[in-house]
Amino acid sequence: MRWFVGVAVALGATTVLGSPDAQAPDAYLRSTIGLSAGEVNRLQSGAAVATLLDGRDGREVVTFGAVHIDRSPGDVLTYLTEVAALQQGDAVQQLGLVGTPPRLDDFASFTLSPRSVASLQSCRIGSCELQLPGWGITRFRQEVPWRTTDAEPRAQTLMRSVAHETLSAYLRGGHAALAPYEDRRPSHSPSAEYRALLESDTYLPAPLTALRHAINGFPHRAALGVRHQFFWTVVDFGMKPTFRLSHMAVASGPAIHDPAGHVVGAVVTLQILATHYFSSTLEWHFLVRDAATPSGTYLYYLSRSSSPGLGGFKGRLLRPTVRSRGRDAIEAYLNFSKRSLEDDAGRYPIACSNSSPC
């Protein structure tokens, strides 16, 4: 399973023009993503495939994956938004859904690891093991009585407060309200990274202009056919347990404008806060119509993440490992999703058809 991949998303893209025949998605996979003929054949035979793509700079990790699922697009879209999909197997140690408006109690079950709590004692702006905004680092220095027995519970409570306040600010002003991470120098602005990603349709299978604009302008710009939900996870893929706070937008109907008619649904997940690794992560899931098998769906996954730690000499050494782990994790995630859906047919009823009316 992936250690930076979060849960559901939506794909947008370079438009594939022409009639909605079975070859158009293949053209996207070959020309835009760069899959080989053998990889496309593996995908069509039911295997999950994943590949690495070129990022904007040395700090960006871009990974694409795809799998065919023998379920309708509606079933897959429902699954992507459910707790079972958000858990992503055994890697997710903790999970919580957050209401709107969020309450501090929504984070009550979240706990930092003992190592993370201990590291906070030495946090300074410009030098902190946890990835945090400057105002959060300052609060840990000023509000936690580190030399007392109250330090650990106070730190846990304060981390929940940081998550709650970060989400509250995001709900008021979108990604523009996210403070830069100041755990290292130079600081890194997630908002600047999201703006660049959402203004571009690079690697997307359809333009998804309305959806991209709705996320880029959230909460001030709405789009018909888009619903929003928020959740947090603590994920451990054998490295540092990482807290992630996420915004998921689920799009269908008028929010999906694909002139070729291939993309019929999308889910996009924007990382609002993370304590390790990536300063920004935008994940997309696309539901692509299977022209040969109407009861089946191709699920495309695209992840674009930026990590300050991948810059410089040390970053160049780490980059191949990070990229290969990301590719392997996405392939495992897609296989997990395929098994979950196809082995649980009773839970996700087959879509209505002439032979199987509702």
C-alpha positions in Angstrom: 0.0 0.0 0.0 1.2 3.5 -0.6 2.6 5.7 2.1 1.8 9.0 0.5 -1.3 8.1 -1.3 -4.4 9.0 0.4 -7.8 7.9 -0.5 -10.1 8.8 -3.4 -9.7 11.5 -6.1 -10.7 12.6 -9.6 -8.8 12.8 -12.9 -8.9 15.7 -15.3 -6.9 15.8 -18.5 -5.8 16.5 -21.9 -9.0 16.1 -23.9 -9.2 13.1 -26.2 -11.2 14.3 -29.2 -13.3 12.2 -31.4 -16.2 9.8 -31.1 -16.5 7.8 -27.8 -15.1 4.6 -29.2 -13.0 2.0 -27.3 -9.7 3.2 -28.8 -9.7 6.8 -27.4 -8.8 5.8 -23.8 -6.1 3.6 -25.2 -4.7 6.6 -27.1 -4.6 8.6 -23.8 -2.8 5.8 -22.0 -0.3 5.4 -24.8 0.4 9.0 -25.8 -0.2 11.1 -22.6 0.7 8.5 -19.9 3.3 6.6 -22.0 2.1 3.1 -21.3 3.5 0.4 -23.6 1.4 -1.8 -25.7 2.1 -4.7 -23.3 1.0 -2.6 -20.3 -2.2 -1.7 -22.0 -2.9 -5.3 -22.8 -2.2 -6.2 -19.2 -4.7 -3.6 -18.1 -7.3 -4.9 -20.5 -6.8 -8.4 -19.2 -7.6 -7.3 -15.6 -4.1 -6.5 -14.1 -3.3 -3.3 -12.3 -0.6 -1.2 -13.9 1.3 1.8 -12.5 4.0 4.1 -13.8 6.0 7.1 -12.9 5.6 10.4 -14.7 7.8 13.5 -15.0 7.2 16.2 -12.3 7.5 19.9 -12.5 10.8 19.8 -10.6 12.9 17.5 -8.6 10.6 17.8 -5.6 7.4 16.6 -7.3 6.5 12.9 -7.4 3.9 12.1 -10.1 2.4 8.6 -10.3 -0.3 7.1 -12.4 -2.1 3.8 -12.1 -5.1 2.0 -13.7 -7.1 -1.1 -13.3 -10.3 -2.6 -14.8 -13.1 -3.4 -12.3 -16.0 -5.6 -13.1 -18.5 -3.2 -11.6 -20.5 -0.2 -12.9 -19.1 3.4 -12.6 -21.8 4.2 -10.0 -20.7 1.3 -7.8 -17.1 2.3 -8.0 -17.9 5.9 -7.2 -19.9 4.9 -4.2 -17.0 2.7 -3.0 -14.4 5.4 -3.3 -16.3 7.6 -0.8 -16.9 4.9 1.8 -14.9 4.2 5.0 -13.7 0.8 3.6 -11.9 2.6 0.7 -10.5 5.3 3.0 -8.9 2.7 5.2 -6.8 1.3 2.3 -6.2 -2.0 4.0 -3.9 -2.3 7.0 -1.8 0.8 6.5 -4.3 3.2 7.9 -4.0 3.0 11.7 -6.5 5.7 12.6 -9.4 7.2 10.6 -12.0 9.9 11.4 -14.7 11.7 9.4 -15.2 15.4 10.1 -18.4 17.3 9.9 -19.0 20.8 8.6 -18.7 22.9 10.6 -15.9 20.8 12.2 -15.9 20.2 15.9 -12.9 19.6 18.1 -14.5 16.3 19.1 -14.2 15.1 15.5 -10.5 14.6 16.2 -10.9 13.1 19.7 -9.7 9.6 18.7 -6.5 11.0 17.0 -3.2 10.4 18.8 0.4 11.2 17.9 3.0 8.5 18.3 5.2 8.7 21.4 8.2 9.5 19.1 6.3 12.4 17.5 5.3 13.8 20.8 8.9 13.6 22.1 10.2 15.4 19.0 7.9 18.3 19.5 9.9 19.4 22.6 12.8 20.5 20.4 10.7 22.1 17.6 11.8 25.5 16.4 10.7 27.5 13.4 13.1 26.3 10.7 13.9 23.1 12.5 11.2 20.6 13.5 10.8 16.8 12.9 7.1 17.3 12.3 5.9 19.2 9.3 3.9 22.1 10.7 2.9 25.7 10.1 4.9 28.3 12.0 2.0 29.3 14.2 1.6 25.6 15.3 5.3 25.3 16.1 5.1 28.5 18.2 2.1 27.1 20.1 3.8 23.9 21.0 6.8 25.9 22.4 4.6 28.2 24.4 1.6 26.1 25.6 3.1 22.6 26.5 4.7 22.2 29.9 7.4 20.0 28.6 9.1 19.2 31.9 6.0 18.0 33.6 3.8 14.9 33.5 1.2 16.9 31.7 3.3 17.4 28.7 2.2 14.3 26.7 -1.6 14.8 27.1 -1.3 18.6 26.5 0.7 18.0 23.3 -2.0 15.5 22.1 -4.8 18.0 22.8 -2.9 20.8 21.1 -2.2 18.7 18.0 -6.0 18.1 17.7 -6.5 21.8 18.1 -4.0 22.5 15.3 -5.9 20.2 13.0 -9.3 21.7 13.9 -8.1 25.2 13.4 -6.4 24.4 10.1 -9.6 22.8 8.7 -11.7 25.7 10.0 -9.4 28.2 8.2 -9.6 26.1 5.1 -13.4 26.0 5.2 -13.4 29.8 5.4 -10.8 30.6 2.7 -9.8 27.4 0.9 -6.2 26.5 0.2 -5.3 30.2 0.1 -5.9 30.2 3.9 -3.3 27.5 4.5 -0.2 28.8 6.3 3.2 27.9 4.9 5.0 25.0 6.5 7.9 26.4 8.5 9.5 23.2 9.9 12.5 23.9 7.6 14.1 26.7 5.6 12.9 27.9 3.1 9.3 27.6 4.1 6.9 25.9 1.7 3.4 27.2 0.7 0.9 24.4 -0.1 -1.4 27.1 -1.5 1.1 28.1 -4.2 1.6 24.4 -5.1 -2.2 23.7 -5.3 -2.8 26.8 -7.4 -0.2 25.6 -10.0 -1.6 22.1 -10.1 -5.3 23.1 -10.4 -4.7 25.7 -13.1 -3.3 22.9 -15.3 -4.8 19.9 -17.0 -1.5 18.2 -17.5 -1.9 14.4 -17.4 -5.7 14.5 -17.1 -7.8 12.4 -19.4 -10.5 15.1 -19.7 -10.3 18.9 -19.0 -12.6 18.8 -15.9 -12.5 22.6 -15.9 -15.5 23.1 -13.6 -14.2 20.6 -11.0 -10.7 22.1 -11.0 -12.1 25.6 -10.7 -14.4 24.5 -7.8 -11.5 23.1 -5.9 -9.1 26.0 -6.7 -11.8 28.5 -5.6 -13.2 26.5 -2.7 -15.4 27.5 -0.8 -16.2 30.6 -2.8 -16.7 28.9 -6.2 -19.3 26.1 -6.5 -20.0 23.6 -9.2 -23.1 21.6 -9.9 -22.6 17.9 -9.4 -19.8 18.3 -6.8 -20.2 17.2 -3.2 -17.6 17.6 -0.5 -16.5 15.6 2.6 -13.6 15.8 5.0 -11.6 13.2 6.9 -8.3 12.5 8.6 -6.1 9.5 8.8 -2.9 8.3 10.5 -1.1 6.2 7.9 2.0 4.0 8.5 3.6 2.3 5.6 6.7 1.2 7.5 8.2 4.7 7.8 7.0 7.5 10.1 3.3 7.4 11.1 1.8 10.4 9.3 -1.3 12.3 10.2 -3.2 13.6 7.1 -6.2 15.9 6.9 -8.0 15.8 3.6 -10.7 17.4 1.5 -12.5 15.0 -0.9 -14.7 16.3 -3.7 -16.9 13.8 -5.5 -18.0 14.8 -9.0 -20.6 13.4 -11.4 -23.2 14.7 -13.9 -22.7 18.3 -14.9 -19.3 18.6 -13.1 -17.9 16.1 -15.6 -17.6 17.6 -19.0 -15.7 15.2 -21.2 -16.6 15.9 -24.9 -15.6 12.4 -25.8 -17.9 10.9 -23.2 -15.3 8.5 -21.7 -14.9 10.0 -18.1 -18.2 9.6 -16.3 -17.1 10.4 -12.7 -14.2 11.7 -10.6 -13.0 12.1 -7.1 -10.3 14.5 -6.1 -8.6 14.6 -2.8 -6.6 17.6 -1.6 -4.3 17.2 1.4 -5.0 20.1 3.8 -2.4 19.1 6.5 0.3 16.4 6.8 2.9 15.9 9.6 5.5 14.3 7.3 6.8 14.0 3.8 4.6 15.9 1.3 3.8 19.6 1.6 1.1 19.2 -1.0 -0.7 16.1 -2.4 -3.5 16.2 -5.0 -4.9 12.8 -5.9 -7.4 12.1 -8.7 -9.6 9.1 -9.4 -11.3 8.9 -12.8 -14.1 6.5 -13.7 -13.7 5.7 -17.4 -16.5 4.0 -19.3 -15.6 0.5 -20.7 -17.2 0.6 -24.2 -16.7 -3.1 -24.6 -18.3 -4.1 -21.3 -20.9 -1.7 -20.1 -21.0 -3.3 -16.7 -17.3 -2.7 -16.2 -15.2 0.4 -15.3 -11.7 1.5 -15.8 -10.4 3.2 -12.6 -7.5 5.6 -13.3 -5.5 7.1 -10.4 -3.2 10.1 -10.6 -1.2 11.4 -7.7 0.9 14.6 -7.7 2.8 15.3 -4.5 5.5 17.8 -3.6 8.2 17.1 -1.0 10.7 19.7 0.2 12.9 16.8 1.3 13.5 15.7 -2.3 15.4 18.8 -3.2 19.2 19.1 -2.9 21.9 16.4 -2.8 20.2 14.2 -0.2 16.9 14.5 -2.0 18.5 13.2 -5.2 19.6 10.1 -3.4 16.2 9.5 -1.8 14.2 10.3 -5.0 14.5 6.9 -6.7 13.4 5.0 -3.5 10.4 7.4 -3.0 9.3 7.1 -6.6 9.6 3.3 -6.8 7.7 2.9 -3.4 5.0 5.2 -4.7 4.6 3.1 -7.9 4.4 -0.2 -6.0 2.0 1.2 -3.5 -0.4 2.5 -6.1 -0.4 -0.8 -7.9 -1.2 -2.6 -4.6 -3.9 0.0 -3.8 -5.6 -0.6 -7.1 -5.5 -4.3 -6.7 -7.0 -3.9 -3.2 -9.8 -1.8 -4.6 -10.5 -4.3 -7.4 -10.7 -7.2 -4.9 -12.9 -5.2 -2.5 -15.4 -4.3 -5.2 -15.5 -7.6 -7.1 -15.6 -9.7 -4.0 -18.4 -7.7 -2.4 -21.0 -7.8 -5.1 -23.8 -8.1 -2.6 -23.0 -4.9 -0.9 -22.8 -2.8 -4.1 -25.9 -3.7 -6.2 -25.3 -4.1 -9.9 -26.6 -1.1 -11.8 -30.0 -1.3 -13.5 -30.2 -2.6 -17.0 -32.7 -4.1 -19.4 -31.8 -7.6 -18.2 -31.7 -6.6 -14.5 -34.2 -3.9 -13.8 -34.2 -2.0 -10.5 
